[in-house]
Amino acid sequence: MPLDKDTYDQLIETVSRFVTERLRPLEGQVGDKDEIPQDVIDEMKELGLFGLTIPEEYGGIGLTMAEEIGVAIAMGHTSPAMRSSFGTNIGIGSQGLVMAGTDEQKQKWLPRIASGELITSFALTEPDAGSDAGSVKTRATLDEAKGVYRLNGSKRYITNADKADLFTVMARTGGEGAHGVSSFLVPRDLPGLSVGAHEKKMGQQGAHVCDVNFDDVEVPVENRLGAEGEGFKVAMRVLDRGRLHISGVCVGAAERLIEDMVGYASERQQFGKPISSFQMIQAQIADSKAECMAARALVEQTARKRDAGESITLDCAATKLIASEMVGRVADRAVQVYGGAGYIADYGIERFYRDVRLFRIYEGTSEIQRSIIARETLKTGG
């Protein structure tokens, strides 16, 4: 059930104020130190941000997709790493459990995920399986006598892996292709599971990605999500929702960049007047604003369709493509409007320029989104 309007408006106001007063002043520090302060994480837990999408019966807020998009847009007004600190708990790290978990699995894990006591992560990508997600090589072999699956293999670029307590892992239980993949809930403390050092990245400092390795990790049979062979289906449903959420963050980031662009152009003087009076600068702002408005409309429309129970595979792919490509163009224009200052770290624009580049890659590259859009369009004949 959706929140009543007053409650929802209060939630968005609280998140927006938290972003403005608490998170934005820390953007430079987080970018330099590659770490979000623990006291900020604790404040996020107190605000309920780790349980936004977890059903109320398990201690969360249980937002609808349309409501979640509102929070994602608000969080997009600060460095993306800030949202990423709880992003896996409300998205790809928990939604497989929400969608496909048994009552026992949900009772065991979801309340602690919602409170932030447990950090979750989603382990799909491998050294040889990224866009080709159905080709995962990590294997889960059933040992019926012990009632466990033995996991062997490795995962790559796994978000929040260094902090995660629980992984949703895609592993092969059958033959080749997507139908041979199953999904498992794997606690971090199981013997044989190890996490590598976090990678040095182009952007989004403070949001860590690491390799995760499995060496004869014994996972109880009751930790399998759904039936054998349903893992890929679970993963695709999770990614549909995740792509829509990320699209909301892209819109929020673009809105922030436009605000900064307008503020700078209104103050920066050249030839005796603010550069905002020059038509070519106005064109940069106008194109950015129009594209951002269009992306926001598409995100919100797709969220409403999901809440109505409609099929949204094509819509999510189109939304992710449009929003992620849009924010990249807006960030590029912002650097151009700032001129030399846009290239200097002190202004923060170059950091956003690097941060938003990832949106066109993770949770499905732009090329994968185009493939999905074409496939779904060809099915229906247009």
C-alpha positions in Angstrom: 0.0 0.0 0.0 1.3 3.5 -0.8 2.0 5.9 2.0 -0.5 8.6 2.6 0.4 11.9 0.9 1.4 13.7 4.0 3.7 10.9 5.2 5.3 10.6 1.8 5.9 14.3 1.5 7.4 14.3 4.9 9.7 11.5 3.9 10.9 13.3 0.8 11.4 16.5 2.7 13.4 14.7 5.4 15.6 13.0 2.8 16.2 16.2 0.9 17.1 18.1 4.0 19.5 15.3 5.0 21.1 15.5 1.5 21.5 19.3 1.6 22.6 19.7 5.2 24.5 16.5 6.0 25.7 14.8 2.8 26.6 17.6 0.4 29.1 19.3 2.7 30.9 15.9 2.9 31.2 15.3 -0.8 34.8 16.5 -1.1 35.9 14.6 2.0 34.3 11.3 0.8 35.8 11.8 -2.7 39.3 12.3 -1.2 39.2 9.6 1.4 37.2 7.0 -0.5 35.1 6.3 2.6 31.7 7.5 4.0 32.0 8.3 7.7 30.4 5.7 10.0 28.4 8.3 11.9 26.7 9.2 8.6 25.9 5.6 7.9 24.4 5.3 11.4 22.2 8.4 10.7 21.0 6.7 7.5 20.0 3.7 9.5 18.1 5.8 12.0 16.3 7.5 9.1 15.1 4.1 7.9 17.0 4.4 4.6 18.2 0.8 4.7 14.6 -0.5 4.8 12.9 1.7 2.3 11.7 -1.2 0.0 11.5 -3.9 2.6 7.9 -4.9 3.4 6.5 -3.4 6.6 5.9 -6.8 8.2 9.7 -7.3 8.2 10.5 -3.9 9.7 10.9 -1.8 6.5 8.9 1.1 5.1 7.6 -0.9 2.1 7.7 1.9 -0.5 6.0 1.4 -3.8 8.1 1.8 -6.9 6.8 5.3 -7.6 7.6 6.3 -4.0 11.1 4.7 -4.2 11.8 6.8 -7.3 11.0 10.0 -5.4 13.7 9.0 -2.8 16.1 8.0 -5.5 15.8 11.4 -7.2 16.3 13.2 -3.9 19.4 11.1 -3.2 20.7 11.8 -6.7 21.3 15.4 -5.6 24.5 14.4 -3.8 27.4 12.2 -4.7 26.1 8.7 -5.9 28.4 6.9 -3.4 26.1 8.2 -0.6 23.1 6.4 -1.9 25.2 3.3 -2.7 25.9 2.8 1.0 22.3 1.6 1.5 21.5 1.0 -2.2 22.2 -2.8 -2.2 20.0 -3.2 0.9 17.0 -1.7 -0.7 17.8 -2.9 -4.3 19.7 -5.7 -5.9 21.0 -7.1 -2.5 17.6 -7.7 -1.0 14.9 -7.8 -3.8 15.7 -11.4 -4.8 14.8 -12.4 -1.3 11.7 -10.2 -1.3 10.5 -11.5 -4.6 11.5 -15.2 -4.4 12.3 -16.0 -0.8 10.3 -18.4 1.5 8.6 -17.2 4.6 11.4 -18.7 6.7 14.1 -17.0 4.6 12.3 -13.6 4.9 11.8 -13.9 8.6 15.4 -14.8 9.1 17.0 -12.1 7.0 14.8 -9.2 6.1 14.3 -7.5 9.5 18.1 -7.2 9.9 18.5 -6.0 6.4 15.8 -3.3 6.9 17.5 -2.1 10.1 20.9 -1.9 8.5 22.3 -4.5 10.9 23.1 -6.6 7.8 24.6 -5.2 4.6 23.7 -7.1 1.5 25.3 -7.5 -1.9 24.4 -9.0 -5.3 27.0 -11.3 -6.9 26.4 -12.0 -10.5 29.2 -10.5 -12.6 32.3 -12.7 -13.1 35.7 -12.3 -14.9 34.1 -13.8 -18.1 30.4 -13.0 -17.4 29.2 -9.4 -17.4 26.8 -8.4 -20.1 26.5 -12.2 -20.9 25.0 -12.9 -17.5 23.7 -16.3 -18.5 27.3 -17.6 -18.9 28.2 -17.6 -15.2 30.8 -20.3 -14.3 30.7 -20.2 -10.5 29.3 -23.7 -9.8 27.0 -25.0 -7.0 27.2 -28.7 -6.6 24.6 -30.5 -4.5 25.9 -32.7 -1.7 22.6 -34.5 -0.8 24.2 -36.4 2.1 25.2 -33.2 3.9 22.2 -31.1 2.7 24.5 -28.4 1.2 25.6 -27.0 -2.1 29.4 -26.5 -2.6 30.1 -23.2 -4.3 33.3 -22.8 -6.3 34.2 -19.8 -8.4 34.7 -16.0 -8.3 32.7 -12.9 -8.8 34.0 -9.5 -9.9 33.2 -5.8 -9.3 30.7 -6.6 -6.6 29.2 -3.5 -5.0 29.6 -3.2 -1.2 31.3 -6.6 -1.0 33.8 -5.5 1.5 31.0 -4.6 3.9 28.5 -7.2 3.0 27.2 -9.7 5.5 24.9 -11.5 3.1 25.4 -12.2 -0.7 22.8 -13.1 -3.2 24.9 -15.3 -5.5 24.1 -16.6 -9.0 25.8 -20.0 -9.6 25.4 -22.8 -12.1 23.6 -25.9 -10.9 22.7 -27.3 -14.3 23.9 -27.3 -17.9 24.9 -24.4 -20.1 22.9 -21.2 -20.5 20.6 -19.2 -18.4 18.4 -22.1 -17.4 21.2 -23.8 -15.6 21.7 -20.9 -13.1 20.3 -20.9 -9.6 20.3 -18.3 -6.8 21.6 -18.6 -3.3 21.7 -16.6 0.0 25.3 -16.9 1.1 26.4 -15.5 4.5 29.8 -13.9 4.5 31.1 -15.9 7.5 30.9 -19.3 5.8 34.3 -21.0 5.5 35.9 -20.7 2.1 34.3 -17.3 1.2 36.9 -14.5 0.8 36.6 -10.9 -0.4 39.4 -9.1 -2.2 40.6 -5.5 -1.8 38.4 -2.8 -3.2 39.2 -1.6 -6.6 40.6 1.9 -7.4 37.9 3.4 -9.7 37.4 6.4 -12.0 34.7 7.8 -9.8 32.1 7.1 -7.1 34.7 7.1 -4.4 33.2 5.9 -1.1 31.3 3.1 -2.9 33.5 0.1 -3.0 33.6 -2.9 -5.4 35.6 -6.0 -4.8 36.1 -9.6 -6.0 34.4 -12.3 -4.1 35.8 -15.8 -4.1 34.2 -19.2 -3.2 36.4 -22.2 -2.4 34.2 -25.2 -1.5 31.8 -22.9 0.4 29.1 -25.1 1.9 25.7 -23.4 1.5 22.7 -25.0 3.2 20.1 -26.2 0.7 17.5 -24.1 2.5 19.5 -21.0 1.4 18.6 -21.5 -2.2 16.2 -18.8 -3.6 13.5 -20.5 -5.6 13.8 -23.7 -7.5 17.0 -24.9 -9.2 17.4 -23.2 -12.6 15.3 -20.1 -11.6 18.3 -18.0 -10.6 18.5 -16.1 -13.9 14.8 -15.3 -13.8 15.2 -13.9 -10.3 18.3 -11.9 -11.4 16.4 -10.3 -14.3 13.5 -9.3 -12.2 15.8 -7.8 -9.6 17.7 -5.9 -12.4 14.5 -4.5 -13.9 13.7 -2.9 -10.5 17.4 -1.9 -10.0 17.6 -0.2 -13.5 14.5 1.8 -12.7 15.9 2.9 -9.4 19.3 3.9 -11.0 17.3 5.9 -13.6 15.8 7.9 -10.7 19.3 8.6 -9.3 20.4 9.8 -12.8 17.5 12.2 -12.9 18.4 13.6 -9.4 22.1 13.9 -10.4 21.1 15.8 -13.6 18.9 18.2 -11.6 21.8 18.9 -9.2 24.1 19.5 -12.1 21.6 21.9 -13.7 21.2 23.8 -10.5 25.0 24.2 -10.1 25.3 25.2 -13.8 22.7 27.9 -13.5 24.2 29.2 -10.2 27.6 29.4 -11.7 26.5 30.9 -15.0 24.5 33.6 -13.2 27.5 34.7 -11.1 30.4 34.2 -13.6 31.2 37.5 -15.4 32.7 37.8 -18.8 32.7 40.8 -21.1 31.1 42.8 -18.3 28.0 40.6 -17.8 27.1 37.2 -16.4 27.7 34.3 -18.9 24.1 33.2 -18.4 23.2 36.1 -20.7 25.0 34.4 -23.6 22.9 32.4 -26.0 25.3 29.5 -26.3 25.4 29.1 -22.5 21.6 29.3 -22.4 21.5 26.6 -25.1 23.6 24.3 -22.8 21.2 24.9 -19.9 18.0 24.6 -22.1 19.1 21.3 -23.6 20.0 19.9 -20.2 16.7 21.0 -18.6 14.6 19.6 -21.5 16.3 16.2 -21.5 16.2 15.9 -17.7 12.4 16.7 -17.7 11.8 14.1 -20.4 13.8 11.4 -18.5 12.0 12.2 -15.3 8.6 11.8 -16.9 9.7 8.4 -18.4 11.0 7.2 -15.0 7.9 8.2 -13.2 5.6 6.7 -15.8 7.5 3.4 -15.8 7.4 3.3 -12.0 3.6 3.7 -12.1 3.3 0.9 -14.6 5.3 -1.4 -12.4 3.1 -0.6 -9.4 0.1 -1.4 -11.5 1.5 -4.9 -12.3 2.2 -4.3 -15.9 5.1 -5.9 -17.8 7.9 -3.3 -17.8 11.0 -5.1 -19.2 11.1 -2.9 -22.3 10.2 0.2 -20.3 12.9 -0.4 -17.7 15.5 -0.8 -20.5 14.4 2.3 -22.3 14.3 4.3 -19.0 17.8 3.2 -18.0 19.2 4.0 -21.5 17.6 7.4 -21.7 18.3 8.5 -18.1 21.9 7.3 -17.9 22.9 8.7 -21.3 21.1 12.0 -20.5 23.0 12.6 -17.2 26.3 12.0 -19.0 25.5 14.7 -21.5 24.4 17.1 -18.7 27.6 16.5 -16.8 29.6 17.2 -19.9 27.7 20.4 -20.5 28.2 21.4 -16.9 32.0 21.1 -17.3 31.8 23.2 -20.4 29.8 26.0 -18.8 32.2 26.1 -15.8 35.1 26.3 -18.3 38.5 26.0 -16.7 36.8 25.8 -13.2 34.9 22.7 -14.3 38.2 20.9 -14.7 39.4 21.8 -11.2 38.7 19.5 -8.4 37.7 22.2 -5.9 34.5 22.9 -7.7 33.2 19.3 -7.6 31.9 19.3 -11.2 34.7 17.1 -12.5 33.9 14.6 -9.7 30.3 14.4 -10.8 31.5 14.1 -14.4 33.5 11.0 -13.4 30.8 9.7 -11.0 27.9 9.6 -13.5 30.0 7.7 -16.2 29.3 4.5 -14.4 25.6 4.7 -14.8 25.9 3.7 -18.5 27.7 0.5 -17.5 26.5 -1.1 -14.3 23.1 -2.9 -14.0 23.2 -3.4 -17.7 25.3 -1.4 -20.2 23.6 1.0 -22.7 24.3 -1.6 -25.4 22.5 -4.3 -23.4 19.5 -1.9 -22.9 19.4 -1.3 -26.7 19.4 -5.1 -27.2 16.5 -5.6 -24.8 14.6 -2.7 -26.4 15.0 -4.1 -29.9 14.2 -7.7 -28.8 11.0 -6.6 -27.0 9.9 -4.3 -29.8 10.5 -7.0 -32.5 8.3 -9.4 -30.4 5.3 -7.0 -30.6 5.9 -5.8 -34.1 6.6 -2.2 -33.0 
